[in-house]
Amino acid sequence: MTKDRFSLRFKREVQFPRFRMEIGEVWDCTAIGKTGRGYLEALATSSGRFAFAGGVCLVEDVELVSDVPSGHQHDLWEVAA
């Protein structure tokens, strides 16, 4: 099973069922299997939306600031800074 690690920066304020993201906030993610690929595919293809924090996030509301392939040793905090 693969683990996809990536960081997203929010371009606008978004209220999700679990919490709120502010403009410029960065969320470091580790997703296992299809979930991680789904996030990255949605961002890469601009398909419009993906599951996030108990709700749905629009691709236009975020930007991918780092994409760390599985098996690659790297500190996400360093990439996102």
PEPEQUI-V947512 format. One record per residue. N is the residue number from 1. RES is the residue in one letter. PHI is phi in degrees with one decimal (999 if undefined). Layout:
N & RES & PHI
N & RES & PHI
//
This chain:
1 & M & 999
2 & T & -92.0
3 & K & -119.5
4 & D & -103.0
5 & R & -118.3
6 & F & -159.9
7 & S & -125.2
8 & L & -117.6
9 & R & -110.2
10 & F & -85.2
11 & K & -88.6
12 & R & -150.3
13 & E & -69.2
14 & V & -138.0
15 & Q & -98.5
16 & F & -106.5
17 & P & -58.4
18 & R & -91.2
19 & F & -170.9
20 & R & -110.6
21 & M & -109.9
22 & E & -97.3
23 & I & -58.0
24 & G & 85.6
25 & E & -65.9
26 & V & -112.8
27 & W & -115.4
28 & D & -88.7
29 & C & -120.5
30 & T & -127.8
31 & A & -122.3
32 & I & -104.3
33 & G & 68.6
34 & K & -61.8
35 & T & -59.0
36 & G & -62.5
37 & R & -61.6
38 & G & -61.4
39 & Y & -60.0
40 & L & -67.1
41 & E & -65.0
42 & A & -62.0
43 & L & -69.6
44 & A & -69.3
45 & T & -98.6
46 & S & 51.9
47 & S & -69.4
48 & G & 114.3
49 & R & -157.8
50 & F & -152.8
51 & A & -70.0
52 & F & -159.4
53 & A & 52.4
54 & G & 79.7
55 & G & -141.3
56 & V & -124.7
57 & C & -111.1
58 & L & -83.8
59 & V & -57.3
60 & E & -67.0
61 & D & -89.4
62 & V & -134.5
63 & E & -132.6
64 & L & -81.4
65 & V & -101.9
66 & S & -158.9
67 & D & -139.5
68 & V & -105.4
69 & P & -59.9
70 & S & -59.4
71 & G & 86.8
72 & H & -88.8
73 & Q & -86.9
74 & H & -158.7
75 & D & -85.4
76 & L & -62.4
77 & W & -62.1
78 & E & -66.3
79 & V & -67.6
80 & A & -76.5
81 & A & -70.4
//
